[in-house]
């Protein structure tokens, strides 16, 4: 049985004046409001999404 590792991500900076692609990444990660913390499966796709918007989100452990 493989244990799915989780990653906690915080949305800490507004995406108001960012490109549309960045806004779509924020929405794809599941954020709906500022200062929200979500827990996602730690895989390459989620890490790639976080890597595209490092100025808007931070990883919390």
N, C-alpha and C positions, 0 to 999 in steps of 0.2 A: 504494500500500500504506500503510494507516494504522498508525502505530506505537502500540501500547497502552502508555500510561504506567502505571507501578506506584506504589503508595503503601505504605510500610512503617508498620505500626501496632504499638505495644507495649501489652500488657495489664499495667498496673503497679499497680493497686489492686483489692482484692478486691470481688466483687459479692455478698458474703454477705448483708448487710443492706439490699440494694436491692430495688426492686419487681420483680415477675416479668417485666415487659416489658423491663427493663434486662438481666436475666439472659438472656432470649431473644435480645436484640441481640448480647450478647457471644458466645453460642453461634453465632449466625448469621454473625458475622465469622470464625468458625473457631477461636476460642480454646478451649483445653482446660485450660490451667494458667497460673498467675500468672507474670509476667515473660516471657511468651512473645512473640515477634515474628513477625508474619505479613506476607506481601506480597500485596496485592490489587490488582485493576485500579482505577485512579483514575477513577471515574465518579460520577455524582450519587447513585446509590443507596448506594454505600459511604460517600461523604461524609456523607449524611444519617444513616446508622447511627452514624458516629463523632460526629456532632453531637448525637445523643440521649444519648450517654454520655461527655461530655468529661471527667468527673471520674474515669473508670475507665481510659481509654485515652489514649495520646499518639501523635502523628504524628512519625515519625523520618525525616529526610532524609539 
